[in-house]
């Protein structure tokens, strides 16, 4: 249509423009090679919608070609066709054409690449399918390309040894009239090398921490162990000293206990003898008729009364006895108020581990009387029949 003859082969696609005049007919060939690779092999065909539009089925879908020459060429839109890893057996990580999932605003889904795949080639084309001589491209990655306003007719761009980080490849194009079309973007991320990864940094920090902790803790641990050993030696020495002190104190208490018991018993016995002598003197006084003798006897009784300190001696005895035996008599009076002074004396003598025969003269009673007193004492203390009275007093 419109003085054009369209042709289509497996390697080329375009049209011949016919220029007729009265003398001759001229043919101008216009090739559109970019689209030739997209035809479905064996099913190449053209569908003319009108004089301006042609529909062509391709591997990627149906493409509309606007008949050149009828209007000012449309502003070209740059599209990304392939992204390859050129240092990894030319692996294709993105191969989208017009119908691929490319967003003009958001770009395709972000791709994450390992650090050893940082050699990339970006291939692109324009969407007008006019002659490649009429299209210029401006490919760049911000932060990598110094000049982002450099235009070229190359349809690919290579990047080598890209540092790790997140990038956005931007491709724009313009026609020979200077009209710049919409851009396409491709976002991708190159992971850090293994020795700069978060995990390895954590391992670095952990190892450094362990080394630092070792440098700090090992000497500190040795110091603490030495301190602990010294403390153990000191504690052991202290225990031994305390044990020796306790043994010495125990021996002194036992000695004082024996001295106390001996001296107090002598005092008590003396006072009891003096009391008995006083009573006998009072009886003797009744039979004396001589006034002078009676006067001397009264003087003797007075002397005996002044020297008689039975109650005071017992109070003194209880004071020293409680010091040696941890307030034995005080606790006994408090916990068992029913006990009489005689009972308390018996308890004190039992605590001193005296036998019944030794206790009898101290209480000025017979051995049988001591046994009866022991029986009465058990009842007042409400002891179980199986409980030994002497052991009870020794551990009270």
C-alpha positions in Angstrom: 0.0 0.0 0.0 0.9 3.7 -0.5 3.7 3.0 -3.0 5.5 0.5 -0.7 6.4 -3.1 -1.3 6.9 -4.9 2.0 9.1 -7.9 2.2 9.8 -10.5 4.9 12.5 -13.2 5.2 13.9 -15.3 7.9 16.8 -12.8 8.3 15.4 -9.4 7.3 12.3 -7.4 7.3 11.4 -4.0 5.7 10.0 -2.4 2.6 10.9 -0.9 -0.8 9.7 2.6 -1.3 8.7 3.3 -4.9 9.6 6.7 -6.4 7.8 7.1 -9.7 8.0 9.9 -12.3 7.4 10.3 -15.9 10.8 8.9 -17.0 11.6 6.1 -14.6 10.8 4.3 -11.4 13.2 4.2 -8.4 13.2 1.8 -5.5 14.6 2.7 -2.0 15.1 -0.2 0.5 14.3 0.5 4.1 15.3 -2.4 6.4 14.0 -3.1 9.9 16.4 -5.8 11.1 15.6 -5.5 14.8 12.2 -7.2 14.4 13.4 -10.0 12.2 14.6 -12.1 15.1 11.1 -12.0 16.7 9.1 -13.7 13.9 7.7 -17.2 14.6 9.8 -19.4 12.4 7.7 -20.9 9.6 4.8 -18.6 10.2 6.1 -15.2 9.1 3.3 -13.0 7.9 2.1 -9.4 7.7 -1.4 -8.1 8.4 -2.2 -4.7 7.0 -4.9 -2.9 9.1 -4.8 0.3 6.9 -2.3 2.3 5.0 -0.6 3.3 8.2 -0.7 0.3 10.5 0.7 -3.2 10.1 0.2 -6.1 12.6 3.0 -8.7 12.9 2.8 -11.9 15.0 6.0 -12.6 16.9 7.3 -14.9 19.6 6.5 -12.3 22.1 3.0 -11.3 20.9 1.5 -9.1 18.2 3.5 -6.0 17.3 2.0 -2.9 15.6 4.2 -1.2 13.1 3.3 2.3 12.1 3.8 2.9 8.4 6.9 5.2 8.2 6.7 8.4 6.3 3.0 9.2 6.9 3.6 11.2 10.1 6.4 12.4 12.2 8.1 9.3 13.8 6.8 8.5 17.3 9.0 9.1 20.3 11.0 5.9 20.8 10.6 4.0 24.0 13.8 2.2 25.1 13.2 -1.4 26.3 15.6 -3.8 27.9 15.8 -7.1 26.1 18.5 -9.1 27.9 20.7 -9.0 31.0 23.7 -11.4 30.8 26.4 -12.5 33.2 29.4 -12.4 30.9 31.9 -14.0 33.3 29.7 -16.9 34.1 29.2 -18.7 30.8 27.0 -15.9 29.5 24.2 -16.8 31.8 21.0 -14.9 31.0 19.4 -13.6 34.2 16.7 -11.5 32.4 15.4 -12.0 28.9 12.3 -9.9 28.6 11.0 -8.2 25.5 7.9 -6.0 25.1 5.6 -8.4 26.9 7.9 -9.4 29.7 7.2 -8.2 33.2 8.9 -4.8 32.8 7.3 -1.9 34.5 8.1 1.5 33.1 7.9 2.9 36.6 9.0 0.1 38.9 11.1 -2.0 36.6 11.2 -5.8 36.8 11.4 -7.7 40.0 14.7 -7.0 41.7 17.3 -9.7 41.2 20.0 -10.5 43.7 23.4 -11.8 42.4 26.3 -13.3 44.2 29.5 -11.2 44.2 31.3 -13.5 41.7 28.7 -12.6 39.1 29.5 -8.9 38.9 30.3 -8.8 35.1 27.0 -7.8 33.4 25.9 -7.0 29.8 22.7 -5.1 29.3 21.1 -5.3 25.8 18.3 -3.0 24.7 16.3 -1.8 21.7 13.7 0.8 20.9 10.0 0.2 20.4 9.4 2.1 17.1 11.2 -0.4 14.9 12.4 2.4 12.7 15.9 2.3 11.2 18.5 1.8 13.9 20.4 4.8 12.4 17.7 7.1 13.7 17.9 5.9 17.4 20.3 6.9 20.1 20.6 5.4 23.6 21.7 6.7 27.0 22.4 3.7 29.2 23.8 4.4 32.7 24.0 3.2 36.3 23.9 6.0 38.8 27.0 6.0 41.0 29.0 4.0 38.4 28.8 6.0 35.2 30.3 9.4 35.6 28.4 11.0 32.7 24.7 10.2 32.6 24.1 12.3 29.4 26.2 10.3 27.0 24.3 9.1 23.9 25.3 6.2 21.7 23.9 4.0 19.0 25.3 0.9 20.6 22.6 -1.5 21.6 24.4 -3.0 24.6 26.6 -1.9 27.5 29.0 -4.0 29.6 29.9 -3.5 33.3 32.8 -5.4 34.9 33.7 -5.9 38.6 30.7 -4.0 40.0 31.1 -3.4 43.7 28.5 -5.0 46.0 25.4 -2.9 46.5 22.0 -2.1 45.0 21.9 -0.6 41.5 19.3 0.5 39.0 20.3 0.3 35.3 18.4 3.0 33.4 18.1 3.1 29.6 16.5 5.9 27.6 16.4 6.6 23.9 15.8 9.5 21.5 15.1 9.8 17.8 16.8 11.9 15.2 14.5 14.8 16.0 15.8 14.9 19.6 12.6 13.5 21.2 13.4 11.5 24.3 11.0 8.7 25.1 10.1 6.9 28.3 12.9 5.1 30.2 13.1 1.5 31.3 14.8 0.5 34.5 16.3 -2.7 35.8 17.0 -3.0 39.5 19.4 -5.5 40.9 21.6 -6.1 43.9 25.1 -7.6 44.1 25.7 -9.3 47.4 28.9 -8.6 49.3 31.7 -11.1 49.0 31.7 -13.9 51.5 34.4 -12.2 53.6 32.3 -9.0 53.8 28.9 -10.7 54.4 26.9 -10.0 57.6 27.4 -13.6 58.7 31.1 -13.4 58.3 31.2 -10.0 60.0 29.4 -11.5 62.9 31.9 -14.3 62.9 34.7 -11.7 62.8 33.2 -9.9 65.7 32.6 -13.1 67.6 36.2 -14.3 67.1 37.5 -10.9 68.1 35.3 -10.9 71.1 36.4 -14.4 72.1 40.1 -13.4 71.7 39.5 -10.2 73.7 37.5 -12.1 76.3 40.3 -14.7 76.5 42.9 -12.0 77.0 40.8 -10.4 79.7 39.2 -13.5 81.3 42.1 -16.0 81.3 44.4 -13.8 83.4 41.5 -12.8 85.6 40.5 -16.4 86.0 44.0 -17.3 87.0 44.0 -14.4 89.4 40.7 -15.4 90.9 41.9 -19.0 91.2 45.0 -17.8 93.1 42.8 -15.5 95.3 40.4 -18.4 95.8 43.3 -20.7 96.8 44.7 -18.1 99.2 41.2 -17.6 100.6 40.9 -21.4 101.0 44.3 -21.5 102.8 43.3 -18.5 104.9 39.9 -20.1 105.7 41.5 -23.4 106.5 44.0 -21.6 108.8 41.1 -19.6 110.4 39.1 -22.8 110.9 42.2 -24.5 112.5 42.7 -21.4 114.7 39.0 -21.3 115.6 39.1 -25.0 116.4 42.2 -24.5 118.6 40.5 -21.5 120.3 37.3 -23.5 120.8 39.3 -26.5 122.2 41.2 -24.1 124.5 37.9 -22.4 125.5 36.3 -25.7 126.1 39.2 -26.8 128.3 39.0 -23.6 130.2 35.3 -23.9 130.7 35.7 -27.4 131.9 38.4 -26.4 134.3 36.3 -23.4 135.5 33.3 -25.7 135.8 35.2 -28.1 138.0 36.6 -25.2 140.0 33.2 -23.7 140.3 31.6 -26.9 141.4 34.3 -27.6 143.9 34.4 -24.1 145.5 30.6 -23.7 145.5 30.1 -27.1 147.1 32.6 -26.3 149.8 30.9 -23.0 150.5 27.5 -24.6 150.5 28.7 -27.4 152.8 30.4 -24.9 155.1 27.2 -22.8 155.3 25.1 -25.9 156.0 27.5 -27.0 158.7 27.4 -23.5 160.2 23.6 -23.5 160.0 23.5 -26.8 161.8 25.9 -25.5 164.5 23.7 -22.4 164.9 20.6 -24.5 165.5 22.4 -26.7 168.0 23.6 -23.6 169.8 20.0 -22.3 170.0 18.9 -25.6 171.6 21.9 -25.5 174.0 21.0 -21.9 175.0 17.7 -23.1 176.6 19.7 -25.2 179.1 22.3 -22.7 180.2 21.5 -20.9 183.5 24.7 -19.0 183.9 24.1 -15.4 182.6 27.7 -14.9 181.6 27.7 -18.2 179.6 24.3 -17.4 178.1 25.7 -14.0 177.0 28.7 -15.6 175.3 26.4 -18.2 173.6 24.2 -15.4 172.2 27.4 -13.7 170.9 28.4 -17.0 169.2 24.9 -17.3 167.7 25.2 -13.7 166.4 28.5 -14.4 164.9 27.1 -17.5 163.2 24.2 -15.5 161.9 26.5 -12.9 160.4 28.6 -15.6 158.7 25.6 -17.5 157.5 25.0 -16.6 153.8 23.2 -19.6 152.5 20.9 -17.6 150.2 23.7 -15.2 149.1 26.0 -18.1 148.3 23.4 -19.9 146.3 22.7 -16.7 144.3 26.4 -16.4 143.7 26.6 -20.0 142.7 23.7 -19.6 140.2 25.4 -16.5 138.6 28.7 -18.3 137.9 26.9 -21.5 137.0 24.9 -19.8 134.3 28.0 -18.2 132.9 29.6 -21.6 132.4 26.4 -23.4 131.3 24.7 -20.8 129.1 22.0 -19.5 131.4 21.0 -23.0 132.4 19.2 -22.0 135.6 17.6 -18.9 134.1 16.1 -20.9 131.2 15.0 -23.6 133.6 13.1 -21.1 135.8 11.5 -19.5 132.7 10.4 -22.6 131.0 9.5 -24.6 134.2 8.2 -22.1 136.8 6.8 -24.9 138.9 10.2 -26.0 140.1 11.2 -25.2 143.7 14.6 -23.9 144.7 15.4 -27.5 145.9 14.4 -28.8 142.5 16.6 -26.2 140.8 19.6 -27.2 143.0 19.0 -30.9 142.0 18.9 -29.9 138.3 22.2 -28.0 138.7 23.8 -31.0 140.4 22.5 -33.3 137.7 23.9 -30.9 135.0 27.3 -31.2 136.7 26.9 -35.0 136.2 27.1 -35.7 140.0 25.9 -39.1 141.3 23.1 -39.6 143.7 25.5 -40.3 146.5 27.3 -37.0 145.7 24.1 -35.0 145.6 22.7 -36.4 148.9 24.9 -34.4 151.3 24.6 -31.3 149.2 20.9 -31.3 149.6 21.2 -32.5 153.3 19.0 -35.5 152.6 19.5 -39.3 152.3 20.2 -41.2 149.1 16.7 -42.4 149.2 15.5 -38.8 149.5 17.5 -38.0 146.3 15.8 -40.8 144.5 12.4 -39.5 145.6 13.3 -36.0 144.5 14.4 -37.2 141.1 11.1 -39.0 140.6 9.1 -35.8 141.6 11.3 -33.8 139.3 10.5 -36.0 136.3 6.8 -35.5 136.9 7.2 -31.7 137.1 9.2 -31.7 133.9 6.6 -34.1 132.3 9.3 -36.3 130.9 8.6 -39.5 128.9 9.4 -42.7 130.9 12.0 -43.6 128.2 13.9 -40.3 128.6 17.0 -40.4 130.8 16.9 -37.6 133.4 20.7 -37.1 133.5 21.0 -37.0 129.7 18.1 -34.6 129.5 19.8 -32.2 131.9 23.2 -32.6 130.2 21.7 -31.5 126.8 19.2 -29.0 128.1 
